[in-house]
Amino acid sequence: MDLKTEKSGSTVTVKMGGPLTIEHAAKLKTFMSNVSGDAEEIFVDLDGVTDIDLSCIQLLCSANLSFDKNRKRLIWKNAHTNVITRALSEAGYTREVVCHDKPCKNCLWKGDER
């Protein structure tokens, strides 16, 4: 797993690469917990992700929910690559389904099509 951050003012850009799988879940959780700091917007670029499993899908969803509750804006970039789309589908997260009565503003699997 490769995680890189770049900060510019109140914006943080995160580039994720390699496998986001159970072996990396603890590191990803710690990273996502620490990445926001005083940022108001967090851009997460998933273009370099080569594999993702349910554990890391759930961690990214949890981060999205937490950021949303804390009025921080999490913005997904390249979230609909073949790797991500296939993993979401295999996990049962279709484009028609959201997990809460009030989904996050930028739901990972629902996107802007809500």
N, CA, C and O of each residue as an XYZ file, in Angstrom:
456
protein
N       0.855     -1.170      0.000
C       0.000      0.000      0.000
C       0.897      1.228      0.000
O       1.883      1.296      0.734
N       0.545      2.177     -0.819
C       1.300      3.415     -0.928
C       0.361      4.585     -0.643
O      -0.659      4.741     -1.314
N       0.702      5.401      0.345
C      -0.113      6.550      0.728
C       0.755      7.792      0.698
O       1.785      7.854      1.370
N       0.344      8.775     -0.075
C       1.082     10.032     -0.155
C       0.118     11.185      0.093
O      -1.022     11.168     -0.372
N       0.589     12.186      0.831
C      -0.246     13.362      1.081
C       0.475     14.616      0.626
O       1.703     14.702      0.606
N      -0.346     15.576      0.266
C       0.138     16.890     -0.143
C      -0.829     17.904      0.446
O      -2.042     17.786      0.274
N      -0.295     18.890      1.133
C      -1.161     19.880      1.767
C      -0.984     21.238      1.094
O       0.131     21.658      0.785
N      -2.104     21.908      0.878
C      -2.101     23.250      0.312
C      -3.195     24.044      1.014
O      -4.378     23.866      0.726
N      -2.804     24.913      1.927
C      -3.785     25.679      2.694
C      -4.641     24.762      3.533
O      -4.125     23.992      4.344
N      -5.955     24.839      3.344
C      -6.877     24.002      4.112
C      -7.298     22.752      3.337
O      -8.294     22.115      3.679
N      -6.544     22.402      2.299
C      -6.847     21.233      1.472
C      -5.714     20.217      1.561
O      -4.538     20.572      1.490
N      -6.083     18.956      1.716
C      -5.121     17.856      1.695
C      -5.486     16.942      0.534
O      -6.650     16.579      0.360
N      -4.483     16.574     -0.259
C      -4.675     15.610     -1.328
C      -3.964     14.327     -0.927
O      -2.793     14.344     -0.549
N      -4.681     13.224     -1.013
C      -4.152     11.910     -0.672
C      -4.153     11.070     -1.941
O      -5.169     10.958     -2.626
N      -3.002     10.482     -2.244
C      -2.922      9.556     -3.374
C      -2.684      8.170     -2.800
O      -1.712      7.932     -2.083
N      -3.596      7.260     -3.132
C      -3.490      5.886     -2.662
C      -3.102      4.994     -3.823
O      -3.591      5.151     -4.942
N      -2.207      4.048     -3.535
C      -1.773      3.130     -4.572
C      -1.514      1.748     -4.018
O      -1.413      1.552     -2.807
N      -1.409      0.796     -4.922
C      -1.166     -0.583     -4.532
C      -2.409     -1.224     -3.951
O      -3.518     -0.726     -4.145
N      -2.229     -2.333     -3.233
C      -3.381     -3.034     -2.676
C      -3.876     -2.396     -1.391
O      -3.086     -2.067     -0.507
N      -5.180     -2.224     -1.292
C      -5.838     -1.801     -0.057
C      -6.621     -3.016      0.422
O      -7.811     -3.166      0.146
N      -5.925     -3.866      1.138
C      -6.502     -5.136      1.565
C      -6.310     -5.312      3.065
O      -5.654     -4.499      3.716
N      -6.883     -6.373      3.603
C      -6.922     -6.608      5.044
C      -5.540     -6.486      5.685
O      -5.433     -6.047      6.830
N      -4.495     -6.861      4.978
C      -3.145     -6.764      5.519
C      -2.760     -5.324      5.835
O      -1.890     -5.078      6.670
N      -3.405     -4.379      5.169
C      -3.076     -2.964      5.308
C      -4.149     -2.175      6.059
O      -4.037     -0.957      6.197
N      -5.177     -2.854      6.539
C      -6.330     -2.172      7.139
C      -5.951     -1.326      8.356
O      -6.419     -0.194      8.478
N      -5.130     -1.838      9.244
C      -4.756     -1.076     10.450
C      -3.993      0.193     10.078
O      -4.238      1.261     10.638
N      -3.074      0.066      9.138
C      -2.302      1.234      8.688
C      -3.227      2.253      8.015
O      -3.098      3.457      8.238
N      -4.154      1.767      7.195
C      -5.090      2.667      6.516
C      -5.977      3.390      7.520
O      -6.234      4.585      7.379
N      -6.444      2.668      8.528
C      -7.295      3.285      9.551
C      -6.553      4.402     10.276
O      -7.085      5.500     10.440
N      -5.338      4.128     10.706
C      -4.527      5.142     11.382
C      -4.276      6.331     10.467
O      -4.395      7.484     10.884
N      -3.934      6.046      9.232
C      -3.656      7.107      8.262
C      -4.873      8.000      8.064
O      -4.756      9.224      8.120
N      -6.044      7.400      7.833
C      -7.248      8.188      7.586
C      -7.671      8.967      8.830
O      -8.238     10.054      8.717
N      -7.402      8.421     10.009
C      -7.725      9.130     11.250
C      -6.865     10.374     11.421
O      -7.308     11.369     11.994
N      -5.646     10.313     10.927
C      -4.699     11.414     11.115
C      -4.652     12.407      9.959
O      -4.138     13.513     10.124
N      -5.174     12.039      8.802
C      -4.969     12.848      7.600
C      -5.717     14.184      7.614
O      -5.247     15.154      7.020
N      -6.840     14.248      8.265
C      -7.652     15.465      8.141
C      -7.073     16.654      8.892
O      -7.058     17.768      8.369
N      -6.595     16.429     10.115
C      -6.021     17.536     10.885
C      -6.890     18.770     10.824
O      -8.066     18.725     11.184
N      -6.322     19.866     10.371
C      -7.078     21.112     10.261
C      -7.591     21.348      8.839
O      -8.031     22.452      8.516
N      -7.536     20.321      7.989
C      -8.007     20.463      6.610
C      -9.527     20.564      6.570
O     -10.227     19.932      7.360
N     -10.012     21.354      5.654
C     -11.453     21.458      5.424
C     -11.889     20.560      4.274
O     -13.020     20.075      4.251
N     -10.987     20.340      3.321
C     -11.260     19.470      2.179
C     -10.154     18.435      2.074
O      -8.971     18.747      2.213
N     -10.559     17.200      1.829
C      -9.615     16.111      1.635
C      -9.955     15.448      0.310
O     -11.034     14.876      0.157
N      -9.042     15.523     -0.642
C      -9.199     14.859     -1.929
C      -8.498     13.509     -1.821
O      -7.322     13.447     -1.463
N      -9.205     12.440     -2.126
C      -8.620     11.102     -2.089
C      -8.633     10.537     -3.506
O      -9.690     10.260     -4.072
N      -7.430     10.373     -4.067
C      -7.272      9.856     -5.421
C      -6.995      8.357     -5.344
O      -5.967      7.937     -4.813
N      -7.906      7.563     -5.869
C      -7.813      6.111     -5.809
C      -7.279      5.490     -7.104
O      -7.343      4.273     -7.278
N      -6.762      6.308     -8.001
C      -6.346      5.833     -9.317
C      -5.268      4.754     -9.243
O      -5.250      3.850    -10.079
N      -4.380      4.830     -8.272
C      -3.284      3.868     -8.185
C      -3.608      2.589     -7.442
O      -2.735      1.737     -7.276
N      -4.851      2.434     -6.989
C      -5.241      1.246     -6.229
C      -5.304      0.044     -7.176
O      -6.004      0.069     -8.188
N      -4.560     -1.004     -6.826
C      -4.509     -2.200     -7.669
C      -5.432     -3.303     -7.177
O      -5.757     -4.219     -7.933
N      -5.859     -3.228     -5.919
C      -6.776     -4.206     -5.343
C      -7.382     -3.574     -4.095
O      -6.720     -2.802     -3.401
N      -8.624     -3.896     -3.813
C      -9.278     -3.410     -2.598
C     -10.262     -4.477     -2.145
O     -10.959     -5.084     -2.958
N     -10.308     -4.695     -0.844
C     -11.249     -5.676     -0.320
C     -12.252     -5.002      0.608
O     -12.189     -3.797      0.848
N     -13.179     -5.806      1.123
C     -14.272     -5.277      1.925
C     -13.776     -4.533      3.162
O     -14.367     -3.523      3.544
N     -12.716     -5.005      3.787
C     -12.223     -4.336      4.999
C     -11.835     -2.890      4.714
O     -12.159     -1.996      5.496
N     -11.154     -2.656      3.613
C     -10.723     -1.290      3.296
C     -11.850     -0.461      2.686
O     -11.871      0.759      2.846
N     -12.781     -1.101      1.995
C     -13.981     -0.388      1.532
C     -14.714      0.162      2.746
O     -15.126      1.322      2.753
N     -14.879     -0.673      3.779
C     -15.566     -0.236      4.989
C     -14.801      0.878      5.701
O     -15.418      1.804      6.228
N     -13.478      0.804      5.724
C     -12.676      1.866      6.348
C     -12.836      3.191      5.606
O     -12.961      4.243      6.233
N     -12.833      3.144      4.278
C     -13.006      4.377      3.503
C     -14.408      4.940      3.707
O     -14.584      6.156      3.783
N     -15.402      4.068      3.795
C     -16.766      4.518      4.065
C     -16.848      5.161      5.445
O     -17.461      6.216      5.609
N     -16.234      4.529      6.425
C     -16.237      5.063      7.787
C     -15.550      6.428      7.840
O     -16.030      7.344      8.509
N     -14.433      6.560      7.138
C     -13.739      7.853      7.077
C     -14.639      8.903      6.444
O     -14.716     10.035      6.920
N     -15.312      8.526      5.380
C     -16.218      9.446      4.701
C     -17.326      9.908      5.646
O     -17.645     11.095      5.704
N     -17.901      8.977      6.373
C     -18.966      9.288      7.326
C     -18.449     10.200      8.447
O     -19.111     11.170      8.818
N     -17.280      9.888      8.975
C     -16.687     10.707     10.042
C     -16.383     12.115      9.565
O     -16.679     13.089     10.258
N     -15.795     12.225      8.384
C     -15.478     13.551      7.851
C     -16.751     14.349      7.624
O     -16.810     15.543      7.919
N     -17.775     13.674      7.095
C     -19.055     14.336      6.838
C     -19.655     14.862      8.143
O     -20.135     15.995      8.193
N     -19.630     14.047      9.194
C     -20.162     14.468     10.493
C     -19.377     15.635     11.084
O     -19.937     16.459     11.806
N     -18.087     15.707     10.782
C     -17.232     16.785     11.284
C     -17.173     17.979     10.329
O     -16.331     18.867     10.457
N     -18.096     17.965      9.372
C     -18.222     19.056      8.390
C     -16.941     19.288      7.603
O     -16.583     20.419      7.274
N     -16.273     18.203      7.316
C     -15.118     18.249      6.428
C     -15.560     17.606      5.125
O     -16.399     16.704      5.113
N     -15.004     18.067      4.064
C     -15.442     17.594      2.753
C     -14.443     16.576      2.210
O     -13.294     16.920      1.936
N     -14.871     15.341      2.057
C     -14.056     14.287      1.470
C     -14.492     14.122      0.028
O     -15.664     13.866     -0.248
N     -13.560     14.266     -0.880
C     -13.869     14.234     -2.305
C     -13.096     13.080     -2.939
O     -11.867     13.042     -2.892
N     -13.826     12.150     -3.528
C     -13.212     10.995     -4.166
C     -12.812     11.340     -5.586
O     -13.590     11.931     -6.334
N     -11.603     10.971     -5.952
C     -11.134     11.107     -7.329
C     -10.802      9.713     -7.838
O     -10.187      8.913     -7.134
N     -11.207      9.438     -9.043
C     -10.941      8.141     -9.667
C     -11.492      6.987     -8.833
O     -10.847      5.949     -8.688
N     -12.681      7.180     -8.292
C     -13.303      6.159     -7.454
C     -14.056      5.113     -8.271
O     -14.576      4.148     -7.710
N     -14.117      5.290     -9.556
C     -14.884      4.355    -10.371
C     -14.007      3.673    -11.414
O     -14.413      3.456    -12.556
N     -12.780      3.338    -10.980
C     -11.914      2.538    -11.833
C     -12.467      1.119    -11.876
O     -13.338      0.770    -11.079
N     -11.980      0.309    -12.786
C     -12.443     -1.082    -12.874
C     -12.192     -1.833    -11.569
O     -13.027     -2.631    -11.143
N     -11.048     -1.582    -10.934
C     -10.703     -2.261     -9.684
C     -11.719     -1.922     -8.590
O     -12.231     -2.814     -7.915
N     -12.004     -0.637     -8.421
C     -12.926     -0.202     -7.372
C     -14.348     -0.668     -7.681
O     -15.031     -1.201     -6.807
N     -14.789     -0.470     -8.901
C     -16.150     -0.850     -9.297
C     -16.375     -2.345     -9.119
O     -17.420     -2.762     -8.619
N     -15.400     -3.154     -9.524
C     -15.519     -4.612     -9.377
C     -15.597     -5.001     -7.908
O     -16.435     -5.820     -7.529
N     -14.733     -4.426     -7.076
C     -14.724     -4.759     -5.642
C     -16.036     -4.359     -4.973
O     -16.568     -5.106     -4.152
N     -16.557     -3.189     -5.320
C     -17.834     -2.746     -4.743
C     -18.959     -3.693     -5.148
O     -19.803     -4.055     -4.329
N     -18.962     -4.086     -6.408
C     -19.989     -4.994     -6.905
C     -19.891     -6.357     -6.213
O     -20.906     -6.918     -5.801
N     -18.671     -6.886     -6.086
C     -18.479     -8.184     -5.434
C     -18.878     -8.138     -3.959
O     -19.298     -9.147     -3.394
N     -18.744     -6.962     -3.339
C     -19.116     -6.801     -1.932
C     -20.614     -6.539     -1.767
O     -21.118     -6.489     -0.645
N     -21.322     -6.373     -2.882
C     -22.765     -6.159     -2.826
C     -23.178     -4.703     -2.774
O     -24.348     -4.397     -2.545
N     -22.230     -3.800     -2.982
C     -22.542     -2.375     -2.980
C     -22.785     -1.919     -4.409
O     -21.853     -1.597     -5.146
N     -24.049     -1.901     -4.780
C     -24.393     -1.482     -6.129
C     -24.641      0.018     -6.155
O     -24.789      0.638     -5.101
N     -24.688      0.594     -7.310
C     -24.888      2.034     -7.477
C     -26.272      2.463     -6.990
O     -26.509      3.658     -6.810
N     -27.185      1.528     -6.773
C     -28.530      1.881     -6.336
C     -28.691      1.846     -4.820
O     -29.737      2.240     -4.304
N     -27.688      1.388     -4.110
C     -27.811      1.150     -2.671
C     -26.953      2.126     -1.881
O     -25.796      2.359     -2.229
N     -27.508      2.692     -0.833
C     -26.721      3.467      0.127
C     -26.931      2.844      1.497
O     -27.910      2.129      1.711
N     -26.024      3.110      2.422
C     -26.051      2.381      3.688
C     -26.778      3.105      4.816
O     -26.988      2.510      5.873
N     -27.165      4.345      4.635
C     -27.800      5.106      5.713
C     -29.050      5.810      5.189
O     -29.207      6.015      3.986
N     -29.929      6.174      6.112
C     -31.098      6.965      5.721
C     -30.666      8.310      5.161
O     -31.292      8.848      4.247
N     -29.583      8.848      5.725
C     -29.033     10.116      5.247
C     -27.598      9.865      4.811
O     -26.671     10.050      5.600
N     -27.403      9.443      3.556
C     -26.057      9.102      3.100
C     -25.129     10.311      3.088
O     -25.570     11.459      3.040
N     -23.848     10.024      3.132
C     -22.840     11.078      3.068
C     -23.026     11.875      1.774
O     -23.559     11.375      0.783
N     -22.579     13.106      1.815
C     -22.715     13.959      0.637
C     -21.955     13.398     -0.562
O     -22.347     13.629     -1.706
N     -20.887     12.675     -0.313
C     -20.066     12.149     -1.399
C     -19.846     10.652     -1.189
O     -18.714     10.204     -1.005
N     -20.920      9.893     -1.218
C     -20.876      8.454     -0.979
C     -19.964      7.770     -1.996
O     -20.063      8.007     -3.199
N     -19.076      6.919     -1.489
C     -18.103      6.236     -2.340
C     -18.759      5.411     -3.435
O     -18.328      5.467     -4.587
N     -19.801      4.640     -3.096
C     -20.389      3.784     -4.120
C     -21.617      4.374     -4.772
O     -22.056      3.861     -5.801
N     -22.176      5.395     -4.238
C     -23.328      6.011     -4.893
C     -22.907      7.172     -5.770
O     -23.561      7.457     -6.773
N     -21.822      7.849     -5.410
C     -21.319      8.946     -6.215
C     -22.269     10.122     -6.242
O     -23.078     10.303     -5.333
N     -22.167     10.917     -7.287
C     -22.986     12.112     -7.417
C     -24.343     11.833     -8.046
O     -25.102     12.761     -8.325
N     -24.651     10.566     -8.270
C     -25.876     10.215     -8.989
C     -27.075     10.044     -8.078
O     -28.135      9.631     -8.549
N     -26.951     10.351     -6.767
C     -28.062     10.171     -5.831
C     -29.234     11.032     -6.189
O     -30.255     11.002     -5.501
